[in-house]
Amino acid sequence: MKFDPLAAAEIREAANWLDEQRTGVGDAFTEALLQLFDRIDAMPLQFPSMPEDERIHKAFLRRFDYLVYFILLQDGTPWTLAVHHMRREPMYWADRFMRAGRV
């Protein structure tokens, strides 16, 4: 799995924020996210694509209300575009899709 640099920053920010709210929750978030990334790596097409663009898939991290948006590169490697909290403005990350197409 590869990551847009902004997606990697979102993961760190979310884990830090969660730990500030309650010690240890950031670690639990990170662990749950790593498990989800393993599932994405193993079978990326099990996750639904977006109606707006079938190339973009989303995986739901239920316990924390986060969505992971990713595409598949030409070699089949998942590229994480965003790790998005459900209450955040939708599609704020859409410009990353255009950059990922050039990777």
C-alpha positions in Angstrom: 0.0 0.0 0.0 1.2 3.5 -0.8 -0.1 6.8 0.6 -0.6 10.3 -0.6 1.6 12.4 1.8 -1.5 14.3 2.9 -3.3 11.0 3.8 -0.2 9.9 5.9 -0.4 13.3 7.7 -4.2 12.8 8.3 -3.4 9.4 10.0 -0.9 11.0 12.4 -3.1 14.0 13.1 -6.1 11.7 13.9 -4.1 9.4 16.1 -2.7 12.4 18.0 -6.1 14.1 18.4 -7.7 10.8 19.6 -4.8 10.4 22.2 -5.4 13.9 23.4 -9.0 13.1 24.0 -8.2 9.8 25.9 -4.8 8.2 26.3 -4.4 5.0 24.3 -7.3 5.7 21.8 -4.8 6.9 19.2 -3.0 3.6 19.4 -6.2 1.7 19.1 -7.1 3.8 16.0 -3.7 3.1 14.4 -4.0 -0.6 15.1 -7.5 -0.8 13.6 -6.4 1.2 10.6 -3.4 -1.1 10.1 -5.8 -4.1 10.1 -8.0 -2.4 7.5 -4.9 -1.6 5.3 -4.0 -5.3 5.5 -7.5 -6.2 4.3 -7.3 -3.6 1.5 -3.9 -5.0 0.4 -5.2 -8.6 0.4 -8.5 -8.0 -1.5 -8.9 -4.3 -2.6 -11.9 -5.1 -4.9 -14.0 -6.3 -1.9 -14.5 -2.6 -1.1 -17.2 -0.7 -2.9 -16.3 1.9 -5.5 -17.8 5.4 -5.5 -20.8 6.0 -7.8 -19.1 9.3 -9.0 -16.0 7.5 -10.1 -15.6 3.7 -10.1 -11.8 4.0 -9.8 -12.1 5.3 -6.3 -12.9 2.7 -3.5 -13.8 3.3 0.1 -13.3 1.3 3.2 -15.1 2.1 6.4 -13.3 2.0 9.8 -16.5 1.5 11.7 -15.4 2.0 15.3 -13.9 5.4 14.6 -16.2 6.6 11.9 -13.4 7.1 9.3 -13.4 6.3 5.7 -10.3 5.3 3.7 -10.4 6.3 0.1 -8.1 4.6 -2.3 -7.4 3.8 -5.9 -5.5 1.0 -7.5 -2.4 1.9 -9.4 -1.7 0.3 -12.8 0.3 -2.5 -11.0 -2.6 -3.2 -8.7 -1.1 -1.5 -5.6 -3.6 0.4 -3.5 -2.9 4.1 -3.2 -4.5 5.7 -0.2 -5.9 9.1 -1.1 -7.5 10.1 2.2 -8.3 8.9 5.7 -11.4 10.9 6.3 -13.6 11.4 9.4 -17.3 11.1 8.5 -18.1 14.5 10.0 -15.5 16.3 7.9 -16.4 18.1 4.7 -17.0 15.5 2.0 -14.6 15.3 -1.0 -12.2 17.8 0.4 -9.5 15.4 -0.8 -10.7 15.0 -4.4 -7.7 16.9 -5.9 -5.4 14.2 -4.6 -7.0 11.8 -7.1 -5.7 13.9 -10.0 -2.2 13.8 -8.5 -2.3 10.1 -7.9 -3.1 9.5 -11.5 0.4 10.9 -12.3 2.2 8.6 -9.8 
